[in-house]
Amino acid sequence: MDKLIVTGPCTLDGRVRISRAKNAYLPILAAVLLSDKPIHLKNIPELQDIKTMIKLLSNLGVKVEKKGEFTTFDASQLNSHEATYDLVKTMRASIFVLGPLLARMKKAKVSLPGGCAIGTRPIDLHLTNLEKLGCVINLKSGYVEAQVEKMKGVHLTLAFPSVGATENLMMASVFTDGVTVIENAALEPEIDDLAHFLNAMGAKISGIGTKAITITGVMSFHEVSYEAIGDRIEASTYLMAALATGSKITIEGVNPRHLDFVIETLVQMGAEIETTEDSIAVSGKNLKGCNIDTAPFPGFPTDAQAQLIALCTLVKGTSVITENIFENRFMHVPELIRLGANITLKGKSAIIEGGTDLTAAPVMCTDLRASAALIIAALATKGETEIQRVYHLDRGYEKLEEKLTKLGAKIKRVKG
């Protein structure tokens, strides 16, 4: 397995351009299945999860051609409705094809998904609400087997504002007979992006950015070109890397409004942050601790929790970070402790006594965002930190070593 060697401490300087959001492009890629017209997507990030989703689409009969910044998808000749275990086992986002397959082909067979081991993340909300749309669903031998004669618009209320369920149900509803309303919908920017993409293809979706999304069924879609939003979690990671190293950098290609709570938290800790429509300049030293609870958007994102903990190990004072989304998302804590961090876990909370001097040691990635947290800590750690199992990192951060190196970090990949 590949590993990263990070030599610290270091100071970062310069500008870094954020990639398009993985969590926006994964459902958009699934939505390609809805159309029999060419779809041209711009600047798709080269990430393992994206590659897996494209391979899944290819196996379903989608023709894929990349030219320069654009990748063209032609789903006019779908020849399968089955997402097999071999592909689905590595990626939770594979469940996104369920809704589009039912909407387009009236049937679907999708393996129960895999991905990071950070909690159960059940798909019950997807399935129970698809049944309300008229789908017949059975769980058999590790697969979701579903079919429908004709979906009809209904009023759906989610028991929890699930991002995945909101997106899957939105895609499933685009061709329904009548109007579908999704109440208690999640508010994440990636949902808005998917809705804008579907509308660009010819869907009729309103209530974008609210907790009540309305989908009026249409008959067909047309050809479209589209580019997803910048990755707010990648941007958050670079913000915290800059502050952990006492550096000043500018992050480009992301909407700062998608990071309002993250930016507000860092400013309260003592960071100096200036924003434009698509950039964030950050600097700051002598930061203090914070008390934060993760929450669905617009709250503090669970996907930035690990990175914040890494930062809090380095600042003055005590921080308390409570994880309310996933029950097993502190697996990075033992690895940070190996570097010398002073962290105590108590129920759903991590109590961090900041200001400790970290010392290099071998550490191991346990999931995607834990990997980012270890890199942030390593950048501020004296000596060579060896970070193992970085295949987790490759699922969600494009060209990380290249971007950090351009900013002044000493980081190299050792092929395993």
C-alpha positions in Angstrom: 0.0 0.0 0.0 1.1 3.6 -0.7 2.2 5.8 2.2 3.0 9.5 2.6 6.1 10.9 4.3 5.5 14.4 5.7 8.5 16.3 7.0 7.6 19.1 9.4 7.1 21.6 10.8 6.5 23.7 7.7 5.1 27.0 6.7 2.6 27.2 3.8 2.4 30.2 1.4 0.7 30.9 -1.9 -2.6 30.1 -3.6 -4.4 26.8 -4.0 -7.3 26.0 -6.3 -10.0 23.7 -5.0 -11.3 20.8 -7.1 -14.9 20.4 -8.0 -16.8 18.7 -5.2 -16.8 14.9 -5.1 -20.0 14.9 -3.0 -21.7 17.0 -5.7 -20.4 15.1 -8.7 -21.2 11.6 -7.4 -25.0 12.1 -7.5 -24.7 14.1 -10.7 -22.9 11.2 -12.3 -25.8 8.9 -11.1 -28.3 11.3 -12.6 -26.6 10.8 -16.0 -28.7 7.6 -16.1 -31.9 9.6 -16.4 -31.1 11.0 -19.8 -30.9 9.5 -23.3 -29.1 12.6 -24.5 -25.4 13.4 -24.2 -24.3 15.0 -20.9 -21.0 17.0 -20.8 -19.5 17.4 -17.3 -16.6 19.8 -16.8 -13.6 19.3 -14.5 -14.6 16.0 -12.9 -12.0 15.4 -10.2 -9.7 12.4 -10.6 -10.6 10.5 -7.4 -11.0 6.9 -6.6 -14.7 7.2 -5.8 -15.4 9.1 -9.0 -13.5 6.4 -11.0 -15.6 3.7 -9.3 -18.8 5.5 -10.1 -17.8 6.0 -13.8 -16.9 2.3 -14.0 -20.3 1.5 -12.5 -22.0 3.6 -15.2 -20.0 1.9 -17.9 -21.1 -1.5 -16.7 -24.7 -0.3 -17.0 -24.2 0.6 -20.6 -23.2 4.3 -20.4 -20.6 5.3 -23.0 -17.9 7.6 -21.6 -15.5 9.8 -23.5 -13.1 12.4 -22.1 -11.7 15.3 -24.1 -9.8 18.0 -22.2 -11.8 19.5 -19.4 -15.0 17.8 -20.4 -16.2 14.2 -20.0 -19.2 13.2 -22.2 -21.7 10.5 -21.0 -24.1 8.8 -23.4 -26.7 6.7 -21.5 -29.0 6.3 -24.6 -28.3 2.5 -24.7 -28.5 1.2 -21.2 -28.1 -2.6 -21.1 -28.2 -3.4 -17.4 -30.1 -2.4 -14.3 -27.7 -4.2 -11.8 -25.0 -2.5 -9.7 -22.9 -5.4 -8.6 -21.2 -6.0 -5.3 -17.7 -5.9 -6.8 -18.1 -2.2 -7.5 -20.5 -1.1 -4.8 -18.6 -2.6 -1.9 -16.0 0.2 -1.8 -18.4 3.2 -2.1 -21.5 4.4 -0.3 -22.5 6.7 -3.1 -23.3 3.7 -5.4 -26.8 3.7 -3.8 -27.4 6.9 -5.8 -28.1 4.9 -9.0 -31.1 3.3 -7.4 -33.5 6.2 -8.0 -32.3 7.0 -11.5 -32.6 3.4 -12.6 -36.1 3.1 -11.3 -37.1 6.4 -13.0 -35.6 5.4 -16.3 -35.8 1.6 -16.5 -38.6 0.8 -14.0 -36.3 -1.7 -12.2 -33.0 -1.8 -10.4 -30.8 -4.3 -8.6 -28.2 -2.6 -6.4 -25.9 -4.2 -3.9 -26.0 -2.8 -0.4 -23.3 -0.2 -0.3 -19.9 -0.1 1.4 -17.5 2.8 2.1 -15.8 4.3 5.1 -16.4 2.5 8.4 -17.6 5.6 10.3 -21.1 4.4 11.2 -24.1 2.6 10.0 -25.6 5.2 7.6 -28.7 3.1 6.9 -30.5 3.5 3.6 -34.0 2.9 5.2 -35.0 6.5 4.3 -34.3 5.8 0.7 -36.3 2.6 0.5 -39.3 3.5 2.6 -39.9 6.7 0.6 -39.3 5.0 -2.7 -42.1 2.6 -1.7 -44.4 5.6 -1.1 -43.6 6.6 -4.7 -45.0 3.3 -5.8 -41.9 1.1 -5.9 -41.9 -2.5 -4.8 -38.7 -3.3 -2.9 -37.2 -6.5 -1.6 -33.8 -7.1 0.1 -32.4 -10.4 -1.1 -28.9 -11.8 -0.8 -27.3 -8.5 0.0 -29.1 -6.7 -2.8 -31.9 -4.1 -3.1 -34.2 -5.4 -5.8 -36.8 -2.9 -6.8 -39.3 -2.3 -9.6 -42.2 0.0 -10.4 -44.9 0.2 -13.0 -45.4 4.0 -12.7 -44.3 6.4 -10.1 -46.8 8.9 -8.9 -46.2 12.2 -7.2 -46.7 12.1 -3.4 -45.9 14.2 -0.3 -42.9 12.7 1.4 -41.6 13.7 4.8 -38.1 12.6 5.8 -37.7 11.4 9.4 -34.2 12.9 9.2 -32.7 15.4 6.7 -30.6 12.8 5.0 -28.5 14.2 2.1 -28.4 10.9 0.3 -32.1 10.2 0.6 -33.0 13.8 -0.5 -30.8 13.4 -3.6 -32.0 9.9 -4.4 -35.7 10.7 -4.1 -35.3 13.9 -6.1 -33.8 11.9 -9.0 -36.4 9.2 -8.7 -39.2 11.8 -8.9 -38.3 13.7 -12.1 -40.5 11.6 -14.4 -43.4 11.0 -11.9 -47.0 11.5 -12.8 -47.8 14.7 -10.9 -46.0 16.6 -8.2 -43.7 15.2 -5.5 -42.8 17.2 -2.4 -39.9 16.3 -0.2 -40.4 17.8 3.3 -37.6 18.0 5.9 -35.1 17.9 3.0 -31.4 18.3 3.7 -30.0 21.7 2.9 -26.4 20.9 1.9 -25.1 22.9 -1.1 -24.5 19.6 -3.0 -28.2 19.1 -3.1 -28.8 22.5 -4.6 -26.1 21.7 -7.2 -27.9 18.4 -8.1 -31.2 20.3 -8.4 -29.6 22.9 -10.7 -28.1 20.2 -12.8 -31.4 18.3 -13.2 -33.2 21.6 -14.0 -30.5 22.3 -16.7 -31.4 19.0 -18.3 -35.1 19.9 -18.3 -36.4 18.9 -14.8 -38.9 21.1 -13.0 -37.6 21.4 -9.4 -38.4 24.4 -7.1 -37.8 25.1 -3.5 -34.1 24.7 -4.0 -32.2 25.6 -0.9 -35.2 25.1 1.4 -36.5 22.2 3.4 -39.4 21.7 1.1 -38.3 20.6 -2.4 -41.0 20.3 -5.1 -40.5 18.2 -8.2 -43.0 18.4 -11.0 -42.8 15.4 -13.4 -41.6 15.9 -17.0 -41.5 13.6 -20.0 -37.8 13.8 -21.1 -34.5 15.6 -20.8 -32.2 17.4 -23.3 -28.4 17.6 -23.9 -26.6 19.8 -21.4 -23.1 20.9 -20.2 -22.5 21.4 -16.5 -19.8 22.0 -13.9 -20.2 21.2 -10.2 -19.5 23.5 -7.3 -16.1 23.7 -5.5 -15.4 21.2 -2.8 -16.2 23.0 0.5 -14.7 20.1 2.6 -11.4 20.3 0.7 -11.4 24.1 1.2 -12.0 23.6 4.9 -9.1 21.2 5.1 -6.7 23.7 3.5 -8.0 26.4 5.9 -7.1 24.3 8.9 -3.8 23.2 7.4 -2.8 26.9 7.0 -3.8 27.7 10.6 -2.2 24.6 12.1 1.1 25.8 10.5 0.7 29.5 11.3 0.6 30.2 7.6 -1.1 32.6 5.2 -2.7 31.2 2.0 -5.5 32.0 -0.4 -8.0 29.3 -1.4 -9.6 29.7 -4.8 -12.5 28.1 -6.7 -15.0 27.7 -3.8 -18.1 29.7 -2.6 -17.3 31.0 0.9 -21.0 30.9 1.7 -20.9 27.1 1.6 -18.4 27.3 4.5 -20.1 30.0 6.7 -20.1 27.9 9.9 -16.5 26.7 9.4 -15.3 30.3 8.7 -17.3 31.6 11.7 -15.7 29.0 13.9 -12.2 29.7 12.8 -12.7 33.5 13.2 -13.9 32.9 16.8 -10.7 30.9 17.4 -8.7 33.9 16.3 -8.2 33.4 12.5 -8.1 36.3 10.1 -10.2 35.5 7.0 -11.2 37.6 4.0 -13.5 36.4 1.3 -14.6 37.2 -2.3 -17.2 35.5 -4.3 -15.0 32.5 -5.0 -11.9 32.8 -2.8 -10.9 32.7 0.9 -7.7 34.3 2.3 -6.7 32.9 5.7 -4.0 33.6 8.3 -3.6 33.6 12.0 -1.4 32.6 14.9 -2.0 32.2 18.7 -5.4 30.7 18.2 -7.6 29.5 21.1 -9.8 26.5 21.5 -13.5 26.1 20.6 -16.7 24.2 21.6 -18.4 22.8 18.5 -21.2 20.3 17.7 -21.4 18.8 14.3 -24.8 19.2 12.6 -26.5 19.0 9.2 -25.9 22.1 7.0 -25.8 25.0 7.7 -24.2 23.7 10.9 -20.6 22.6 11.3 -20.0 19.7 8.9 -19.2 16.2 10.2 -16.8 15.9 7.3 -14.6 18.7 8.7 -14.7 17.4 12.3 -11.5 15.4 12.2 -9.5 18.2 10.6 -10.8 20.6 13.3 -9.6 18.2 16.1 -6.2 18.1 14.5 -6.1 21.9 14.5 -7.3 22.1 18.1 -4.5 19.9 19.4 -2.1 22.7 18.4 -3.9 25.8 19.7 -4.1 27.2 23.2 -6.8 26.1 25.7 -9.3 23.3 25.9 -11.7 22.4 23.0 -14.8 20.2 23.1 -16.0 18.8 19.8 -19.2 16.7 19.8 -20.1 14.4 16.9 -23.8 14.2 16.3 -24.0 12.7 12.8 -21.9 9.4 12.9 -21.4 7.3 16.0 -17.9 6.0 15.0 -16.2 9.1 13.7 -13.3 9.4 16.2 -11.1 6.7 14.8 -8.5 9.4 14.0 -8.1 10.2 17.7 -5.8 7.3 18.7 -3.6 8.1 15.7 -3.3 11.8 16.8 -2.5 10.6 20.3 0.4 8.6 18.8 1.8 11.9 17.7 1.5 13.3 21.2 -2.0 14.9 21.1 -3.8 15.2 24.5 -7.3 14.0 23.6 -9.9 12.3 25.8 -13.1 10.7 24.4 -16.2 10.9 26.5 -19.4 9.6 24.8 -20.0 11.6 21.7 -17.4 14.3 22.6 -13.7 14.7 22.1 -12.0 16.9 24.8 -8.8 18.3 23.4 -6.1 19.9 25.6 -4.4 22.1 23.1 -0.9 23.5 22.8 1.0 20.2 22.9 4.2 19.7 21.0 3.7 16.9 18.5 6.4 14.4 17.6 6.7 12.3 14.5 5.5 8.7 14.6 4.0 6.1 12.2 0.3 6.6 11.9 -2.5 4.9 10.0 -5.5 6.3 8.0 -8.8 4.8 9.1 -11.2 6.8 6.8 -11.2 9.7 4.3 -11.4 12.7 6.7 -9.2 11.0 9.3 -6.5 10.9 6.6 -6.8 14.7 6.2 -6.6 15.2 9.9 -3.3 13.2 10.1 -1.8 15.3 7.3 -2.7 18.5 9.0 -1.1 17.3 12.2 2.0 16.0 10.4 2.5 19.4 8.7 2.9 20.9 12.2 4.9 18.0 13.7 8.7 18.0 14.1 10.3 15.2 12.1 9.2 12.7 9.5 5.7 11.4 10.0 4.8 8.3 8.1 1.1 8.1 7.1 0.0 4.6 6.1 -3.1 3.3 4.2 -3.5 6.6 2.2 -5.9 4.8 -0.2 -8.6 6.4 2.0 -7.2 9.8 1.1 -7.3 9.1 -2.6 -11.1 8.7 -2.4 -11.7 12.3 -1.7 -8.6 14.6 -2.2 -7.4 15.3 -5.7 -3.6 15.9 -6.2 -3.1 16.6 -2.5 0.6 16.1 -2.5 1.0 18.3 -5.6 -1.1 21.1 -4.1 0.6 21.0 -0.7 4.1 20.9 -2.3 3.3 24.0 -4.3 2.3 25.7 -1.0 5.7 24.8 0.5 5.0 21.5 2.3 7.6 18.7 2.3 5.4 15.7 1.4 6.1 12.7 -0.8 4.4 9.5 -1.7 6.1 6.1 -1.3 4.6 3.5 -3.5 3.7 0.3 -1.7 
